[in-house]
């Protein structure tokens, strides 16, 4: 446990940031799952709508520094490819 005043403050700041990062990451994962659910339900329209909602969410999480920009780009790319393959097959 921290004893110095500055270390105590740093612990408080870290706790707040961790909670914020976890909330943002959870929102991102839920938006990705919404795309997966739409694909499993064979709903082309819902998949495209969910993808349009997921992309800004992923970029927002990356801009906040919760995930790296490269990770966000990779997630968006793979998600888009998955939806496009699904739309082409449907």
Secondary structure, 3 states (H helix, E strand, C coil): CCCCHHHHHHHHHHHHHHHHHHHHHHHHHHHHHHHHHHHHCCCHHHHHHHHHHHHHHHHHHHHCCCCCHHHHHHHHHHHHHHHHHHHHHC
